[in-house]
Amino acid sequence: MDKKKKTPKQIAALVCVGLLVLLYVVTLVVACLNFPGADRLFQACLVATVGLPILLWIYMWLYGKMKDRFEERDSEE
């Protein structure tokens, strides 16, 4: 078997997928249970479900920009 090296983007994406699955499970449990503050926790889970992929995209975009900038600076020297 040929083992390929995982890139930082792949690792970040896998972590995001794991967190999203966990958020879906927590959202389902909170929706089924009725305890004080469940409504706020449910709202927070829904916001995180939308916000987490957006934050991951911003992270990967900034990582690419910074990597290009450092490579450009190193090639000039």
KACORQUI-V234889 format. One line per field, one symbol per residue. phi: phi as a letter, one per 40 degrees, with the letter a starting at -180 (. if undefined). A space follows every 50 residues. Layout:
phi->???
This chain:
phi->.ccccccdcccccccccccccccccccccccccbbdgccccccccccccc ccccccccccccdcccccccccccccc
